[in-house]
Amino acid sequence: MALNKKIKKQMMNTKRKLITKTDPKSPISEQYKTIRTNINFSSVDQEMRSLMVTSSGPGEGKSTTSANIAVVFAQEGKKVLLVDADMRKPTAHYTFGLNNTFGLTSVLTKQKPLIEVTHSSDVPNLDLLTCGPIPPNPAELLSSRAMAHFFKEVYEEYNMVIFDTPPVLAVTDAQVLANQCHGTILVVSSGTTEVDKATKSKELLESAKAKLLGVVLNNREIKDTNYYYYYGGK
């Protein structure tokens, strides 16, 4: 009985995290579509092929935000790859119910080819690449020649590649990846993220030559409705 309750709880958490899939007409899903539209308009001069999603610290909703943005881009008809590049605390395999035995780190260390470790999802046009085994040197892997080759390879197969990365203030991984992506989104949590930390995160991203497209305000109540911005998570 306890196990059944645990499974039901996990299923409910996944449903809440992927609201763009489970309830695509909800107010929250519409907000994600608005984010998608804003991203598309921000890339008038350059085609937006890669997007990095990060936050100041843990618990602000970056992983859930990146997953839902990936879903709405796939719903638009683009071929999308969601990459769990958080090599410190990966979660995409939990969100989508996947095995994390092999993943991004396996590709970068040449243990497995990309085609063998990419997962199809039940969302049309959306594929997933989990983190894989957690390495001792995440920042070095993300700045390696193997990572540059990875970008070339995924651009040949996908219209949009979305990276979920560790928080900016915790480690340097996001800064390392930022200038390799066409755009960056910073997620902040309403009533939780401190202003000075958000400001510091913005400064670090800009110093890393990131193209900061904007900030997503997470966990804010929508007034005059029963819906809430409850997509918290990591």
C-alpha positions in Angstrom: 0.0 0.0 0.0 2.8 2.4 0.9 4.6 1.6 -2.4 1.4 2.3 -4.4 1.1 5.7 -2.7 4.7 6.5 -3.5 4.2 5.6 -7.2 1.0 7.7 -7.3 2.9 10.6 -5.7 5.7 10.3 -8.3 3.2 10.2 -11.1 1.4 13.3 -9.8 4.7 15.2 -9.4 5.6 14.3 -13.0 2.2 15.5 -14.2 2.6 18.8 -12.5 6.0 19.3 -13.9 5.0 18.6 -17.5 1.8 20.6 -17.5 2.3 21.7 -21.1 1.9 18.0 -22.0 -0.9 17.0 -19.6 -2.9 20.2 -19.8 -1.8 22.2 -22.8 -4.7 24.6 -22.6 -4.2 25.6 -19.0 -3.1 29.2 -18.1 0.3 27.9 -17.1 0.8 26.2 -20.4 -0.2 29.4 -22.2 2.5 31.2 -20.2 5.1 28.8 -21.5 3.8 29.4 -25.1 4.3 33.1 -24.5 7.9 32.4 -23.4 8.3 30.4 -26.6 6.9 33.3 -28.7 9.3 35.8 -26.9 12.3 33.5 -27.6 11.3 33.3 -31.3 11.0 37.1 -31.6 14.4 37.5 -29.9 16.1 35.7 -32.7 15.3 37.9 -35.6 18.9 38.4 -36.6 20.1 34.9 -35.7 18.2 31.6 -35.8 17.8 30.3 -32.3 19.1 26.7 -32.3 20.3 26.3 -28.7 18.9 27.5 -25.5 20.4 27.3 -21.9 18.1 27.4 -18.9 19.6 28.1 -15.5 18.9 29.8 -12.1 20.7 31.5 -9.3 20.4 28.6 -6.8 18.6 25.2 -6.4 14.8 24.9 -6.0 13.9 27.7 -8.3 12.3 25.6 -11.0 14.9 25.7 -13.8 14.6 21.9 -14.6 10.8 22.1 -14.8 11.0 25.2 -16.9 13.4 23.8 -19.4 11.3 20.6 -19.8 8.1 22.6 -20.4 9.8 24.9 -22.8 11.1 21.9 -24.7 7.5 20.5 -24.9 6.0 23.7 -26.3 8.7 24.0 -29.0 8.0 20.4 -30.0 4.3 21.2 -30.1 5.1 24.0 -32.5 6.5 21.4 -34.9 10.2 21.8 -34.3 12.4 18.8 -33.7 13.7 19.3 -30.2 16.4 17.7 -28.0 16.2 18.3 -24.3 19.7 17.8 -22.7 20.2 17.3 -19.0 23.5 19.1 -18.7 23.2 19.4 -14.9 26.1 17.0 -14.1 25.8 17.7 -10.4 22.2 16.8 -9.7 20.5 15.5 -12.9 16.7 15.2 -12.8 15.4 14.8 -16.4 15.4 11.0 -16.2 13.0 11.2 -13.2 10.7 13.7 -14.9 10.4 11.6 -18.0 10.8 8.2 -16.3 14.0 7.2 -18.1 17.1 5.2 -17.4 20.2 7.3 -16.7 22.8 4.6 -17.2 24.2 6.4 -20.3 23.7 10.0 -21.4 25.5 13.2 -22.2 28.7 12.3 -20.3 28.8 9.0 -22.2 28.8 10.9 -25.5 31.4 13.4 -24.4 33.8 10.8 -23.1 33.3 8.8 -26.3 31.9 5.7 -24.5 28.7 5.8 -26.6 27.5 7.5 -29.8 24.7 10.1 -29.5 22.2 7.9 -31.5 22.5 5.1 -28.9 21.8 7.2 -25.8 19.1 9.5 -27.1 15.5 8.7 -25.9 12.3 9.3 -27.8 9.5 10.7 -25.7 5.7 10.4 -25.9 5.7 14.0 -27.0 5.9 14.1 -30.8 9.1 15.8 -32.0 10.8 15.7 -28.6 13.8 13.6 -27.8 15.7 13.5 -24.5 19.4 13.1 -23.6 19.8 12.4 -19.9 23.0 13.3 -18.0 24.5 9.8 -17.7 27.1 8.9 -15.1 28.1 12.0 -13.0 31.7 12.8 -13.8 34.4 14.3 -11.5 35.1 17.2 -14.0 31.8 18.6 -15.3 33.1 22.1 -16.2 36.0 20.6 -18.1 33.7 18.3 -20.1 31.4 21.2 -21.0 34.3 23.3 -22.3 36.0 20.4 -24.2 36.5 19.8 -27.9 34.1 16.9 -27.5 31.4 19.4 -26.5 32.1 21.5 -29.6 31.7 18.4 -31.7 28.5 17.6 -29.8 27.0 20.9 -30.9 27.8 20.3 -34.5 26.2 16.8 -34.3 23.0 17.8 -32.7 22.5 20.8 -35.0 22.5 18.4 -37.9 19.6 16.4 -36.3 17.5 19.0 -34.4 16.0 22.4 -34.9 16.3 23.3 -31.2 18.5 22.0 -28.4 17.6 23.0 -24.8 20.1 22.6 -22.0 19.2 22.3 -18.3 22.3 23.4 -16.4 23.3 23.8 -12.8 22.6 27.0 -10.9 24.9 29.9 -11.8 26.0 30.7 -8.2 26.7 27.2 -7.2 29.3 26.1 -9.9 30.9 27.4 -13.1 29.2 24.9 -15.5 26.5 27.3 -16.7 29.0 30.1 -17.4 31.1 27.6 -19.4 28.1 26.6 -21.5 26.5 30.0 -21.8 28.7 31.4 -24.6 28.3 28.2 -26.6 24.5 28.6 -26.8 22.5 31.0 -28.9 20.4 32.2 -25.9 20.1 31.9 -22.1 17.1 32.1 -19.8 17.5 32.8 -16.1 14.7 31.3 -13.8 13.9 33.1 -10.5 11.4 32.1 -7.9 8.9 34.6 -6.7 9.3 35.5 -3.0 12.3 33.2 -2.8 15.2 34.3 -5.0 17.0 37.2 -3.4 17.5 40.3 -5.6 21.2 40.5 -5.0 21.6 36.8 -6.0 19.6 37.3 -9.2 21.7 40.4 -10.0 24.9 38.5 -9.4 23.7 35.7 -11.6 22.9 38.1 -14.4 26.4 39.7 -14.1 28.2 36.3 -14.2 26.2 35.3 -17.3 27.0 38.5 -19.0 30.6 38.3 -18.1 30.6 34.9 -19.7 29.3 36.5 -22.9 25.9 34.8 -22.6 23.1 36.2 -24.7 20.6 36.6 -21.9 17.1 36.6 -23.5 15.2 37.3 -20.3 14.1 36.1 -16.9 11.3 33.6 -16.1 9.4 34.5 -12.8 8.4 31.2 -11.3 6.0 30.2 -8.5 3.9 33.3 -8.7 0.2 33.0 -8.1 -2.1 33.8 -11.0 -4.9 36.0 -9.7 -8.6 35.5 -10.5 -8.1 31.8 -11.3 -7.7 28.6 -9.4 -4.3 27.9 -11.2 -1.0 28.7 -9.6 2.6 28.8 -10.9 3.3 25.7 -9.0 5.9 24.2 -11.3 8.7 24.3 -8.7 11.0 21.4 -8.5 14.7 21.8 -8.7 
